[in-house]
Amino acid sequence: MKIKLFTMMSLLFGVFAYAQTGSISGTITDAATGEPLLGTNIIVRGTNTGATTNESGYYKLELDPDNYTIEVFFMGYETVTRDVTIQAGEDMKMDFSLEPSASVMDEVVVSANRRPQKITRAPATVNVISAQQIADFPGPNPGELAARQKGVDFVRTGVQGTGINIRGFNSAFNSKNLQVEDGRISSLVATGLPLGSFTTITKEDIERVEIILGPNAALYGPNAHNGLVNTLTKDPRTSEGLDLVLGAGNQKQFTARGRYAMEVNDNLAFKVWGERTQGEEFDYVDSVYVGTTAYDELELDRDFSTTKYGAAVYYGLDETSDLIASYGHSNNSNLGVTNAGRNQIKDWSIDYLQLKYVSPHFYGNLYHTWSKTDDTYAINQRTQNYVSFINNGFTEAEALERSFTEQWFPIEGIPNGGISLPRGSVFEDASKRLNAEAQYNNNFGNLTYVVGAQYQQDNADSNGTYLLDEGGIKIDQVGVYGQLEYTFEDAGLDFLFVGRYDDHELYGGNFIPKAAIVKNFDFGSFRLTYGKGIAAPSILNLSGNLFGGLVLGNGEGFTLEDGTEIPELKVETIKSWEVGYKGKLFGEKTFFEANAYYNMSEDFLSPLINISATSPVARRGDTPIGELIPGSDGSFVLTYLNFGKVDTYGADLGINYFINDQNRLSFNYSYFGYDIDKDDPANDGNRDGLVLDTDLPLNTPENKFGIGYYYTGPKFFGSLYGRYVQEYDFFSGINIAAETQDLNGDGVDDVVENARNGRTWNYGPLGGFFNLDLNVGYKFNENWTVGASVTNLLDSEVRQFVASPEIGRLFLVELKYHLPIGKN
């Protein structure tokens, strides 16, 4: 497979002949002041070709002889468009003078089809968290700003723990939203979960975050299923200077962050960054049930900490091509929510090395990611292990020591007799991932084409603690993709088609298409989009081995003793239709965006299901269960299955009203609904003979909205934002947060609020709250800024997620120092 990959890359880089080029160069300035505009985007419409101005406002584009449309974008200024004709060997001079503008319509995004374009022409619903919004938000976690975006379900599990979901099917172990950071797929190797707080990026180095609603797997690969979160960092050549931040708040919060960027000469620039953040989680202890008796989580540590550092070097090979090398590290200790109870995460580190080549037509990306932890453990399982020893007469010291790896089972009729079975609670991880991508783009007139190939090799290694991985698990996958985009300029029409084929070593091949039509007007654009997405089973789903074989991955299928065959896992799929509009509404000051979507999903990846309820498990694949798990008789095995289909639908809208250059109002609203056939036995997720809403846990509020006010002045800045989330039920593994209800219609309540339900305590539904957040800041001068943020200003204690505390008021105050350097 590797040989095929490198052959493919060689073809991509070798089959296109070089032709004599021409160039366009010039300066870009503010029309009112004449000052150069650093960081202005100049793009060639319909291509990946573009440039960014330096501190003198200078840019240069190398282009093949042809006719082009040049667009010049800079946030806060009106877009300028010019048609040009380039001759072979010609060096054209073209200066631009931009008029100030507050319109969001002039914003540039790159995630929708992996090249720069105006947000109104993007063939998807894209939310943008800008560099200005990030800079004006005190605190180390800009992910909190995702709560202010339309179509996004934002949840807080504690002081540091936050998460997002898009368009339904949330869980405490959600891998359906792909996270990308500077071209890196940023997820844990074995579980497929987004890095989240494990990220190696610090806030001061983030240029912007783009959130795409809906499937985008055709461009980004498996697991861009419900959506994509793309984080882009700053170029040191356009962000020179020293930034130092100190902050403190309640819950013992403390954060210290720093970044330094410098352009050494015309070819070389670099940046370095670092962070230390720590604090204490809210005072909350989850219940662990052994039989019907509840016990507190054992040796719970509520302290959290994050340490990050990294560096990147940018080397300009010529005026249009860069070679970028970077390294990043993070180390994390905190509490993590899962669908089987909470995890005590201890010194879990993430590292990456990356080398990128970027030019107008070629793009190459090679990176290596690895994770490491030795002491992380499942609190729920360790507590149960501890109780089994204490209740059978063992000493405290021995019970604590053996609780990491064993559970004691007494044997009836034998005084002090029993047997110890492996029920490990420790999660070790020494997993690695290698990724490579090569891409070429060009155009024939108004037709732009992109071809690319991606390779990924996962090397999972849990040292046998939670995977069937004796000797490690190595899995290869290759994806190839092509994109065609044609623009009818006179008609204002853009057509997009993307096709991708992925070949995975375990679950086989899948074709993923995407198509879009965008109709452009001066006031905005309308679009129709079709896309397919897949949610690939993780290595944990395929090869898991938790708690001494109680949980086994389903990568090979199972055979029960009565002959029943349980098929192996395949990918979950979603097909989505979406219509939308983005542009002006009732004049120049209002930017309006609305979309409606209809999704058809099937082959869901189930929660853990006991497949041995009717007959013991005889084999996993071709291996007898007793040989795979010594001592197991197959009488109780939990695993994952594919099942069912459901149609979901909804709408999102967002309004931004610019009162003037300093004041802005925003409003967003989202609706989500679904349709499930309860007469279809394929939708019986837990195989109890009944199709219930809980078989396909959507875990998403039907309605939510947010409203905000933003002020940006010469010295003072701030915002006030409120969000409402409708009450909703949440089911994920052992976790239940739902109102009292009779699920199967037999007259007996299957779920009871404020009571024990199975292995967890049900505090009742999530949502049903209105949160108000405030952040303010003051710029003393160009060097010093002070800022403060208050989350949940009204201190209304609400529980936003299962197995999590009620979230009270959180506040943080920061002092920032910025020292401009170099030509800036």
C-alpha positions, -999 to +999 in steps of 0.1 A: +000+000+000+029+024+008+044+018-027+011+026-043+009+058-022+044+071-031+038+062-067+006+083-066+024+112-050+052+110-076+027+112-104+009+141-088+042+161-086+057+149-118+032+149-146+026+186-150+050+205-172+064+238-164+055+268-185+069+303-186+049+324-162+041+361-157+035+379-125+013+406-108+028+426-079+020+458-060+010+473-027-023+474-008-032+504+014-060+519+035-079+544+013-084+568+042-050+569+057-027+555+030-011+531+055-001+497+041-024+468+051-004+439+065-020+404+060-044+413+031-055+383+011-051+384-027-066+353-044-072+343-080-108+333-082-114+296-089-079+286-080-058+278-050-034+306-060-031+334-036-008+357-017-007+377+015+008+412+019+038+418+041+044+447+065+049+471+036+016+460+020+035+443-008+023+412-026+033+392-056+016+365-077+032+341-102+007+331-129+006+311-161-004+332-192-043+334-191-073+356-182-080+358-145-102+375-119-083+389-089-101+394-056-086+413-027-100+407+008-092+422+042-114+419+072-131+453+079-126+465+043-146+462+011-136+435-014-120+447-046-123+426-078-104+431-111-101+411-143-066+408-157-048+392-187-013+378-181+012+374-209+042+351-208+071+368-191+050+399-182+055+416-148+023+435-142+021+462-115-013+465-097-019+485-065-051+485-045-066+510-021-093+495+001-123+513+017-133+504+052-163+481+056-180+463+085-197+437+064-193+400+072-198+395+034-162+404+029-149+376+051-127+349+036-129+312+045-109+282+034-125+251+048-155+247+026-136+236-005-100+238+008-091+271-009-097+308-001-130+323-012-156+348+000-179+334+026-209+341+004-195+318-024-187+289+000-207+258-009-215+250+028-227+266+060-195+279+076-192+296+110-161+317+115-145+325+149-122+353+139-088+364+152-104+395+167-131+375+185-104+352+199-081+381+209-110+399+227-121+368+247-101+364+279-091+328+289-071+300+275-099+281+257-113+299+226-135+268+220-160+285+243-168+308+215-183+278+197-213+283+220-221+315+200-223+298+166-255+287+149-261+250+145-236+240+172-245+221+204-220+234+230-217+215+263-196+222+294-185+192+316-166+213+341-142+242+344-119+231+316-140+204+299-160+217+269-173+199+238-192+206+206-216+186+185-233+193+152-268+182+141-276+154+165-263+120+177-242+133+205-227+110+232-201+110+259-178+094+234-185+114+202-162+110+172-185+122+145-171+157+142-136+159+127-110+182+142-083+196+119-054+218+130-031+234+104-038+205+080-034+178+107-062+154+116-062+159+153-078+130+171-067+102+194-054+072+175-072+044+193-106+060+201-109+085+172-120+112+197-111+148+188-081+161+208-102+189+224-083+202+255-054+179+245-046+203+216-010+215+213-021+250+201-022+280+224-049+306+220-025+335+211-013+315+180-048+310+165-056+330+134-092+317+132-115+287+136-139+276+109-168+253+117-186+236+088-221+223+095-229+190+078-208+162+062-176+172+046-159+137+043-153+141+005-126+166+011-114+157+046-119+120+048-137+097+073-153+111+104-161+145+089-195+130+094-217+156+110-193+185+107-157+198+107-138+221+131-108+236+113-083+256+133-057+277+115-027+293+132-009+326+125+019+331+100+049+346+119+057+369+089+023+387+094+021+384+132+055+394+145+060+403+181+061+391+217+028+382+235+027+374+273-005+367+292-012+361+329-047+352+342-064+340+373-100+332+384-122+312+407-119+274+410-081+281+415-077+290+378-043+302+367-030+306+332+003+318+318+008+319+281+035+333+257+042+335+220+071+350+201+072+354+163+099+370+141+108+374+104+145+369+104+150+379+067+131+377+034+132+339+034+132+328+071+107+333+099+098+314+130+075+313+160+075+297+195+047+293+220+040+279+255+013+276+281+007+265+316-030+264+328-043+248+359-072+248+383-097+228+402-129+212+389-163+219+406-170+199+437-188+169+423-186+132+430-203+107+408-220+075+421-205+041+414-230+013+419-220-022+430-253-040+430-278-015+444-253+002+467-238+035+457-201+043+464-182+075+459-156+076+431-123+063+445-094+087+452-110+114+430-085+141+420-103+173+409-071+193+400-065+198+363-035+211+345-023+216+309+013+223+297+019+232+261+049+243+240+060+242+204+078+260+175+075+264+138+099+276+111+088+291+078+113+291+049+105+308+016+119+287-012+109+315-036+084+343-037+054+320-039+065+287-023+071+279+014+085+250+034+070+249+070+083+227+098+066+226+132+066+207+164+040+208+192+035+191+227+009+191+253+006+173+287-028+170+304-043+158+337-080+162+342-114+144+345-129+130+313-165+119+308-171+086+290-201+064+284-189+040+311-182+065+338-155+091+343-118+087+336-090+101+358-066+113+331-030+114+344-001+130+324-015+122+290+008+138+264+004+145+227+032+153+204+035+160+166+061+167+140+049+183+107+065+193+074+045+212+048+052+224+013+028+251+001+028+267-034+002+281-058-003+247-075+013+221-052+006+212-016+024+185+004+019+176+040+037+150+061+032+146+099+036+122+127+015+122+159+020+102+190+003+100+224+015+086+257+000+078+291+008+052+317-014+061+347-048+071+333-076+049+346-114+043+346-127+056+379-159+035+378-141+002+372-113+009+398-139+018+424-158-015+418-126-034+420-117-017+453-151-024+468-149-061+458-117-065+479-129-044+509-162-062+511-144-096+513-120-087+541-089-075+524-069-046+540-072-010+527-037-010+514-041-043+494-075-032+481-061+000+468-031-016+452-050-044+435-079-022+424-060-011+393-059-045+378-081-071+395-116-077+409-124-103+436-153-128+431-162-148+462-172-185+458-203-195+476-199-222+503-162-217+507-152-196+538-130-167+527-128-185+493-129-168+460-111-160+428-094-129+415-101-121+378-084-095+356-106-064+355-080-038+346-090-002+351-057+013+338-055+028+303-019+028+290-013+043+256+018+046+234+000+049+201+014+066+169+000+079+137+016+088+104-002+109+078+008+121+043-010+142+017-001+154-018-023+177-038-022+195-072-045+222-085-048+242-116-074+257-139-085+258-176-103+291-179-132+290-155-127+253-147-107+246-116-095+211-108-079+196-077-065+161-074-050+147-042-041+116-022-039+110+015-023+082+035-027+073+071-011+046+092-024+040+127-002+022+152-022+016+184-005+003+215-023+000+248+002-026+262-029-049+264-047-026+289-077-018+268-071-033+233-065-067+218-031-055+208-004-080+216+025-067+195+005-036+186-022-029+160-012-014+126-038-003+102-033+014+068-058+035+049-055+055+016-078+081+002-078+097-033-100+126-042-107+149-071-126+182-072-140+201-102-154+236-099-168+256-128-178+293-127-202+309-152-192+345-144-220+361-166-247+340-149-231+342-114-232+304-111-206+281-094-208+244-098-188+220-075-183+183-076-160+163-053-154+126-054-134+106-029-125+070-025-112+056+007-097+021+012-093+010+048-075-022+058-102-034+081-136-021+069-129-019+031-136+007+005-161+036+004-169+062-023-179+096-009-194+123-032-203+159-027-219+183-051-231+219-049-246+247-070-242+283-058-260+312-074-243+345-067-258+380-066-244+413-055-264+411-023-255+374-015-259+339-027-282+309-027-270+273-028-280+237-030-257+210-016-256+173-015-230+154+005-223+120+019-204+113+051-191+083+069-184+076+106-157+050+106-154+025+135-125+034+157-097+009+167-115+007+201-147-002+184-129-029+163-103-043+187-113-032+223-107-054+253-118-037+284-123-050+320-110-085+313-131-092+282-164-078+294-161-054+264-148-067+231-144-049+199-163-062+169-137-061+141-142-098+132-178-106+141-190-132+167-206-166+167-229-176+195-232-212+208-266-215+193-251-207+159-262-171+156-238-150+136-231-114+147-216-095+117-185-074+120-187-036+120-190-015+089-191+023+085-220+044+095-232+066+066-251+098+062-266+114+030-275+150+033-294+176+012-291+213+022-304+246+008-292+279+021-288+316+016-262+340+029-260+377+022-275+411+029-310+415+043-330+448+043-300+470+034-262+471+039-261+467+077-277+432+081-259+400+072-283+371+071-277+334+068-302+306+068-302+269+058-324+239+059-312+203+057-325+167+054-303+138+064-307+101+058-286+080+081-281+043+084-260+015+099-256+034+132-228+023+155-246+011+185-239+017+222-224-013+240-249-042+237-249-076+255-248-100+227-248-130+250-283-124+265-298-154+246-268-176+241-231-175+252-205-163+228-185-192+213-161-174+190-148-140+180-140-144+144-123-178+142-109-176+178-127-195+206-137-171+233-118-190+260-086-189+240-090-151+233-099-143+270-085-170+293-111-181+317-141-166+298-171-188+291-187-161+269-218-158+292-215-120+293-199-100+264-206-064+255-198-052+220-208-028+192-232-034+163-245-017+132-282-012+131-311+009+119-318+040+099-334+073+107-341+106+088-332+138+106-340+174+095-336+209+107-328+245+101-302+271+113-303+308+109-280+336+119-284+374+118-257+400+123-268+436+124-240+463+123-253+493+141-221+511+132-184+503+131-183+498+168-216+482+177-230+449+165-260+427+174-263+390+166-290+364+168-290+327+159-315+299+161-315+262+154-342+236+151-337+198+150-362+170+143-362+134+133-384+105+119-378+069+129-398+039+118-407+021+150-421-009+131-387-016+115-369-043+136-336-031+122-340+000+144-341-022+176-307-011+188-306-030+221-323-061+206-351-063+232-379-067+206-391-031+208-380+000+188-378+029+212-365+065+210-336+055+232-325+029+206-313+058+185-303+083+210-303+117+193-292+136+224-299+170+209-323+198+219-352+204+195-348+242+198-319+265+208-311+302+202-286+328+212-285+366+212-255+388+216-242+424+217-206+433+207-188+466+212-153+474+198-139+508+205-105+524+204-098+515+240-128+496+254-143+464+240-167+437+252-197+415+246-228+402+263-241+369+250-271+348+261-280+313+249-311+292+255-311+254+252-344+236+254-347+207+278-339+173+263-332+137+272-297+122+269-287+085+268-251+074+264-239+040+277-246+038+314-253+075+315-289+087+317-302+123+320-339+121+312-374+128+326-395+101+342-411+081+314-426+048+303-405+038+273-423+006+262-459+014+271-463-014+297-474+010+324-441+009+343-417+038+343-384+026+327-366+059+335-371+077+368-358+112+374-337+119+405-332+082+412-309+054+404-313+040+369-292+009+363-256+018+370-260+056+373-280+083+391-304+102+368-305+139+377-331+146+350-330+161+315-302+183+303-309+218+289-338+239+300-316+269+308-307+304+297-270+312+302-256+348+301-219+353+294-200+386+297-165+396+286-149+431+288-115+445+281-096+478+281-065+486+260-043+510+279-019+514+249-004+493+222+014+472+248-010+466+277-045+452+277-066+439+306-096+416+301-122+398+321-147+370+313-177+358+333-194+326+322-229+321+336-231+356+349-264+350+367-249+319+385-279+298+375-266+263+384-274+239+356-261+205+345-250+207+309-238+171+305-241+136+320-217+125+347-208+162+352-213+188+379-238+217+379-220+246+363-220+277+384-204+311+377-169+311+363-147+342+361-112+350+349-091+381+347-062+384+323-034+409+318-018+409+283+015+424+271+023+428+234+056+440+222+057+447+184+090+439+168+107+439+134+092+458+105+057+458+122 
